[in-house]
């Protein structure tokens, strides 16, 4: 059975897309499916490491056309063989959701209450903010602080890990956007015109 088949089978058994389950049931099934796919990828990576390199085959990030300065085989372990289970992939997933970097940037100036966070991101619905905060909390980038008061007061702020993301990659992206934003917008306009 292939890795993909195994992940699909496990996700199907978990109930992904089946029955009349409520939204939380579908979300749990989706999470179970994702976890099953990750575990299958980890298994494939372990098998690839156990087999060793294929004679004459290119390996590592460079084989996939990816050049990351300072990313040595010792620094990324399994990445040398399979990019699916790589720390690089885990880091790039932080940018996979459009609102995550914006919320991290909004919190980089200090903790905010939910309403202020909604206002500072502009255009984000309450539901999307809830999902975004849950993701950021699960990744250890944001912390939730509640204060005993009437009415209860809750603030969200960056953890040291979240602050390092804001000061590092997000700052670099902001600098790049400042330098090349006009070129990017012009290219997008040319592409939409045909």
N, C-alpha and C positions, 0 to 999 in steps of 0.2 A: 504494500500500500504506500503510495507516495505521501510526502509531507503535506501537500495541498489537500489530498483526499482525507488524510487523517484530521487536519484542522477543520475541514468542512463537515466531516462526520461528527466530530465532537461538538461543533457549533450547532449542528442540526439536532443532535440529541439534547443539547441544552435548551432547545425550544426556540431558536432564533427564527422569527418570522412565522411561527406556527401557532395555531389556536387563537382564542379570543382573550389573550392575556392583556392586562392593563399596560399603560405606558411604562410603569416601573418594571413590569415583567419583561417587556421587550428590551428595556435598557439593560437589565441584568443579563438577559440572554445575549445581547450584543456584546456586553463586557466579557461574558464567558467565552463567546466566539473569538474575540480579540485575544484573550488570554490563551485560548487553545492554539491560535495561530502563532502567537509568540513562543509558546512552549514547543510547538512543532519546529519552528525555525531554530530555537536553541538546540533541539535534538539534532537537527540537520547540521548545525554548526559543530556540535560535539563529534558527530560522525566524521565530518570533513577533517577536523583536527586529528582524530584517531587514525584516519587513513593516510594523512600526510599529504604533501603536495603531489599533484599530478605531474608527471615528467613533462617538461617543456611548456607547461601551462603558466600563464601570467597569474600572479596572485596579488591580493591586497587592494587597497584603495586605488593605487595607480593603475591596476588592471581594469578598473571600472572608469578610468579617466578622471579620478579624483585625486587631487594633490593637496594635502593638508600639511602645512609646515609644522614641524614639531610632533607629528603623529607617527610615532615609530611602532614597529610590530609589538614591542614590549608594552607600549602605552595603551594599545587597543586590543591585545590578545586575540580573541576570536575574529576580530575585524580583518585580520590578515587573510582569513579564508572566506568568510561570509559577511557581507555588509549588512545583512538583514538584522543581525543581533548586535550591532555595533553601538558604541557610545555616541559616535557621530550621528547615527540615526536618532537616538534618544534625544540628543540636543536639538536636531533639526525639527523634531516633532513639537518642540516648544513654540515654533513659528508656524505650525500647520493650521492653527485656528486663528482667524483674522483678528479676533478681539483680544487674545491673550497678551501680545506685546503691547497693545494700547493700554490695557489695564495695568500692566507692570510699569509702563512709562508714567501713567497717571499717579501711581503710588510711589514713584521715585522721589517725589518732593515731600513725602511724609504720609502718615496714616490718614485715611478718609472714611467717613461714614458712607453707607450705601447710597443715599440720595446724592451726596456730593460726587461720588464715584460715577453714578449715572450721568450727572450733569457734565462732568469733565470729559467723558468719553463721547458724548453727543451721538445720538442716533441708535444707541444700543437699547434693546428692550430689557425689561426687568428679568424675563425668563433667560435671555442670553447672558445677562450679567450673572445670574445664579449659576448657570452651567460653567461659565468662565471661571468664577471664583472657586467652584468645586474642583475644577481641573487644576488650577494654580495651587490650591490648598493641598491636593493630592500629590503634586510634584514638589512640594516643599518650598515654593517660591513666595507664598503669601501666608500670613498668619491672621487669625481672627481673634480679636480681643473684645471681650464683653465686660461691661462695667455695670455693677448693681446700681440701678437708678430707676426712677419712675418717669417716663417709660424706659424700658431697658435700652441701653446704648451699646451699639456694636460698631467697632472700627476694624478696618482691614489695613494691614501694613505689610511691607516687604520683610522677609526673613533675610539673614545675611546672604543666603544663596540667591534670593531674588534681587537683592541690591547689587550683587556681583554681575548678574545678568543685565541689569539696567545700566551699570557703569561700564560694562565691557561690550558685548555684542550689540546691544541696543544702541549704545552711544556710537559705535562704529557705523551702524546702519543709518543713524540719523546724520552723521557726518557725510556719508556717501550720498544720501538723499539730498542734502544741501548742495553738494557739489554737482550731482548729476540728475537732479529731479526734473529739470526742464527737458533734458535730452530724453529721459524716460517717457515723459508725457507726450513729447513730439512723436516718438516712435510708436506709442500706443495709438495716437491719432492717425498716423499714416496707415497703420495696420487696419483700423476700423474703416477707413475710407476705401481701402481695397487695393 
